[in-house]
Amino acid sequence: MVNQKLDAADDWTIQNIRCMDICVTNDILLAERCIKKGAFVIKPNGSFYTEDNIGVAIAICKIKEIIRDKGEITNSYPKFSKADRSKFLDRM
């Protein structure tokens, strides 16, 4: 358990994750921090965040944030499908 401070769970994860550990998350900024510590990051749909694709993911996230701040609606994550579940389980 962690306190209710903003990002307390992320901070705990980063303090405790080690090189070669696995983090399962959709949180792009947490993923970036885990990658920097040498951990593997897998999204619940079975896709990976890597050093090669995390920069693009962060850029897209920031663009969507700017669009939302202007009052426009952006798409949320697609629904979790049976194919996503299978892909995730295949990666484990």
SEVEXFI-269802 format. One record per residue: residue in one letter; chain; x, y, z of N, C-alpha, C in turn. Coordinates in nm, 4 decimals, decimal comma, padded with zeros to 6 digits. Layout:
aa/ch/n_x/n_y/n_z/ca_x/ca_y/ca_z/c_x/c_y/c_z
a/A/X/Y/Z/X/Y/Z/X/Y/Z
...
This chain:
aa/ch/n_x/n_y/n_z/ca_x/ca_y/ca_z/c_x/c_y/c_z
m/A/00,0842/-00,1176/00,0000/00,0000/00,0000/00,0000/00,0883/00,1233/00,0000
v/A/00,0396/00,2256/-00,0700/00,1112/00,3527/-00,0763/00,0184/00,4645/-00,0319
n/A/00,0763/00,5808/-00,0060/-00,0072/00,6943/00,0336/-00,0856/00,7459/-00,0873
q/A/-00,1665/00,8476/-00,0661/-00,2530/00,8987/-00,1719/-00,1875/01,0086/-00,2546
k/A/-00,0602/01,0326/-00,2334/00,0121/01,1337/-00,3107/00,0068/01,0990/-00,4593
l/A/-00,0022/01,2004/-00,5422/-00,0027/01,1814/-00,6867/00,1201/01,1006/-00,7283
d/A/00,0999/00,9972/-00,8048/00,2063/00,9099/-00,8567/00,2773/00,8275/-00,7498
a/A/00,2187/00,8129/-00,6321/00,2833/00,7355/-00,5258/00,3045/00,5898/-00,5683
a/A/00,2072/00,5317/-00,6350/00,2219/00,3928/-00,6793/00,3305/00,3811/-00,7861
d/A/00,3354/00,4772/-00,8778/00,4412/00,4783/-00,9797/00,5778/00,4909/-00,9137
d/A/00,5886/00,5822/-00,8172/00,7163/00,6022/-00,7491/00,7593/00,4753/-00,6763
w/A/00,6657/00,4077/-00,6106/00,6982/00,2824/-00,5426/00,7468/00,1787/-00,6435
t/A/00,6784/00,1702/-00,7560/00,7176/00,0749/-00,8600/00,8602/00,1026/-00,9051
i/A/00,8928/00,2268/-00,9316/01,0257/00,2627/-00,9798/01,1316/00,2354/-00,8729
q/A/01,0992/00,2579/-00,7479/01,1951/00,2301/-00,6410/01,2224/00,0804/-00,6279
n/A/01,1282/-00,0032/-00,6660/01,1400/-00,1459/-00,6429/01,1656/-00,2303/-00,7672
i/A/01,1459/-00,1748/-00,8846/01,1669/-00,2529/-01,0070/01,3164/-00,2627/-01,0362
r/A/01,3544/-00,3763/-01,0893/01,4953/-00,4018/-01,1192/01,5122/-00,4374/-01,2663
c/A/01,6340/-00,4336/-01,3114/01,6671/-00,4749/-01,4473/01,6159/-00,6163/-01,4708
m/A/01,5520/-00,6358/-01,5838/01,4966/-00,7646/-01,6265/01,3616/-00,7988/-01,5610
d/A/01,3109/-00,7136/-01,4690/01,1765/-00,7331/-01,4155/01,0762/-00,7023/-01,5255
i/A/00,9513/-00,7390/-01,5026/00,8428/-00,7131/-01,5971/00,7408/-00,6220/-01,5311
c/A/00,7036/-00,5174/-01,6004/00,5974/-00,4272/-01,5561/00,4841/-00,4354/-01,6574
v/A/00,3621/-00,4578/-01,6094/00,2444/-00,4590/-01,6950/00,1699/-00,3286/-01,6712
t/A/00,1618/-00,2453/-01,7752/00,0974/-00,1147/-01,7591/00,0579/-00,0551/-01,8932
n/A/-00,0439/00,0295/-01,8894/-00,0796/00,1145/-02,0031/-00,0251/00,2558/-01,9825
d/A/00,0306/00,2820/-01,8651/00,0802/00,4147/-01,8291/00,2123/00,4405/-01,9014
i/A/00,2093/00,5282/-01,9987/00,3259/00,5521/-02,0845/00,4423/00,6121/-02,0062
l/A/00,4151/00,7046/-01,9171/00,5241/00,7668/-01,8428/00,5864/00,6686/-01,7436
l/A/00,5055/00,5832/-01,6822/00,5598/00,4780/-01,5968/00,6422/00,3811/-01,6808
a/A/00,5924/00,3476/-01,7969/00,6655/00,2577/-01,8865/00,8032/00,3137/-01,9184
e/A/00,8098/00,4423/-01,9485/00,9386/00,5048/-01,9804/01,0353/00,4923/-01,8626
r/A/00,9860/00,5180/-01,7427/01,0713/00,5101/-01,6241/01,1201/00,3674/-01,6013
c/A/01,0336/00,2695/-01,6244/01,0722/00,1289/-01,6077/01,1764/00,0875/-01,7106
i/A/01,1571/00,1302/-01,8338/01,2529/00,0987/-01,9408/01,3901/00,1541/-01,9057
k/A/01,3934/00,2754/-01,8517/01,5204/00,3368/-01,8131/01,5916/00,2555/-01,7050
k/A/01,5160/00,1792/-01,6259/01,5758/00,0950/-01,5221/01,6085/-00,0448/-01,5745
g/A/01,5825/-00,0677/-01,7026/01,6168/-00,1958/-01,7628/01,5094/-00,3024/-01,7540
a/A/01,3893/-00,2624/-01,7166/01,2790/-00,3570/-01,7055/01,2093/-00,3748/-01,8411
f/A/01,1410/-00,4844/-01,8547/01,0561/-00,5079/-01,9713/00,9183/-00,4532/-01,9396
v/A/00,8540/-00,3901/-02,0387/00,7210/-00,3330/-02,0169/00,6261/-00,3894/-02,1209
i/A/00,5208/-00,4503/-02,0709/00,4189/-00,5076/-02,1584/00,2844/-00,4438/-02,1244
k/A/00,2104/-00,4100/-02,2296/00,0763/-00,3548/-02,2104/-00,0212/-00,4707/-02,1899
p/A/-00,1346/-00,4461/-02,1264/-00,2323/-00,5531/-02,1046/-00,2795/-00,6211/-02,2336
n/A/-00,2639/-00,5542/-02,3475/-00,3063/-00,6169/-02,4742/-00,1959/-00,7029/-02,5358
g/A/-00,0823/-00,7161/-02,4665/00,0253/-00,8012/-02,5144/00,1324/-00,7308/-02,5947
s/A/00,1137/-00,6031/-02,6249/00,2164/-00,5259/-02,6959/00,3217/-00,4792/-02,5959
f/A/00,4398/-00,4532/-02,6457/00,5483/-00,4079/-02,5601/00,5765/-00,2602/-02,5805
y/A/00,6167/-00,1941/-02,4715/00,6831/-00,0651/-02,4821/00,8324/-00,0964/-02,4783
t/A/00,9085/-00,0353/-02,5682/01,0519/-00,0582/-02,5758/01,1239/00,0754/-02,5910
e/A/01,2560/00,0701/-02,5840/01,3340/00,1909/-02,6090/01,3067/00,2456/-02,7488
d/A/01,2725/00,1559/-02,8417/01,2492/00,1967/-02,9807/01,1139/00,2647/-03,0026
n/A/01,0135/00,2348/-02,9189/00,8811/00,2915/-02,9462/00,8272/00,3830/-02,8358
i/A/00,8961/00,3928/-02,7231/00,8422/00,4718/-02,6122/00,8396/00,6214/-02,6453
g/A/00,9367/00,6693/-02,7208/00,9391/00,8112/-02,7568/00,8183/00,8521/-02,8389
v/A/00,7808/00,7683/-02,9350/00,6626/00,7964/-03,0175/00,5372/00,7923/-02,9304
a/A/00,5298/00,6938/-02,8402/00,4130/00,6829/-02,7521/00,3983/00,8071/-02,6645
i/A/00,5090/00,8573/-02,6127/00,5056/00,9787/-02,5296/00,4621/01,0985/-02,6128
a/A/00,5147/01,1107/-02,7339/00,4782/01,2225/-02,8209/00,3287/01,2209/-02,8526
i/A/00,2753/01,1040/-02,8842/00,1322/01,0927/-02,9129/00,0505/01,1289/-02,7898
c/A/00,0937/01,0844/-02,6740/00,0254/01,1163/-02,5483/00,0212/01,2675/-02,5267
k/A/00,1328/01,3343/-02,5508/00,1387/01,4799/-02,5316/00,0497/01,5534/-02,6325
i/A/00,0477/01,5052/-02,7553/-00,0399/01,5658/-02,8570/-00,1859/01,5517/-02,8155
k/A/-00,2234/01,4328/-02,7702/-00,3615/01,4118/-02,7252/-00,3952/01,4996/-02,6060
e/A/-00,2986/01,5198/-02,5161/-00,3204/01,6074/-02,4009/-00,3474/01,7503/-02,4463
i/A/-00,2714/01,7984/-02,5423/-00,2921/01,9342/-02,5956/-00,4308/01,9455/-02,6582
i/A/-00,4705/01,8431/-02,7332/-00,6026/01,8443/-02,7969/-00,7128/01,8452/-02,6911
r/A/-00,6964/01,7616/-02,5860/-00,7970/01,7589/-02,4777/-00,8041/01,8934/-02,4071
d/A/-00,6878/01,9558/-02,3848/-00,6849/02,0862/-02,3170/-00,7585/02,1936/-02,3966
k/A/-00,7682/02,1736/-02,5262/-00,8424/02,2673/-02,6114/-00,9912/02,2357/-02,6148
g/A/-01,0310/02,1315/-02,5411/-01,1722/02,0970/-02,5320/-01,2196/01,9950/-02,6328
e/A/-01,1292/01,9426/-02,7124/-01,1680/01,8418/-02,8099/-01,1605/01,7035/-02,7469
i/A/-01,2424/01,6153/-02,7958/-01,2479/01,4794/-02,7429/-01,1497/01,3922/-02,8201
t/A/-01,0735/01,3123/-02,7460/-00,9828/01,2170/-02,8100/-01,0305/01,0763/-02,7797
n/A/-00,9900/00,9841/-02,8622/-01,0281/00,8442/-02,8413/-00,9600/00,7888/-02,7173
s/A/-01,0325/00,7051/-02,6468/-00,9712/00,6347/-02,5350/-00,9144/00,5034/-02,5880
y/A/-00,8616/00,4248/-02,4982/-00,8094/00,2951/-02,5403/-00,9231/00,2093/-02,5943
p/A/-00,8959/00,1263/-02,6954/-00,9996/00,0350/-02,7434/-01,0328/-00,0672/-02,6354
k/A/-01,1512/-00,1259/-02,6442/-01,1921/-00,2256/-02,5461/-01,0984/-00,3447/-02,5502
f/A/-01,0785/-00,4036/-02,4345/-00,9930/-00,5204/-02,4195/-01,0659/-00,6402/-02,4801
s/A/-01,0047/-00,7003/-02,5802/-01,0702/-00,8092/-02,6539/-01,0125/-00,9455/-02,6153
k/A/-01,0792/-01,0510/-02,6614/-01,0277/-01,1863/-02,6398/-00,8924/-01,2025/-02,7087
a/A/-00,8766/-01,1396/-02,8245/-00,7489/-01,1457/-02,8960/-00,6390/-01,0776/-02,8150
d/A/-00,6722/-00,9653/-02,7484/-00,5749/-00,8965/-02,6631/-00,5321/-00,9873/-02,5482
r/A/-00,6292/-01,0540/-02,4877/-00,6001/-01,1451/-02,3765/-00,5079/-01,2574/-02,4224
s/A/-00,5379/-01,3156/-02,5357/-00,4555/-01,4242/-02,5893/-00,3148/-01,3757/-02,6195
k/A/-00,3043/-01,2567/-02,6788/-00,1735/-01,2002/-02,7119/-00,0918/-01,1783/-02,5853
f/A/-00,1578/-01,1243/-02,4819/-00,0907/-01,1007/-02,3553/-00,0416/-01,2327/-02,2958
l/A/-00,1281/-01,3319/-02,2913/-00,0906/-01,4598/-02,2309/00,0195/-01,5285/-02,3112
d/A/00,0214/-01,5114/-02,4414/00,1279/-01,5684/-02,5234/00,2627/-01,5061/-02,4911
r/A/00,2623/-01,3786/-02,4498/00,3872/-01,3095/-02,4194/00,4450/-01,3512/-02,2852
m/A/00,3594/-01,4013/-02,1981/00,4055/-01,4384/-02,0642/00,4624/-01,5757/-02,0707
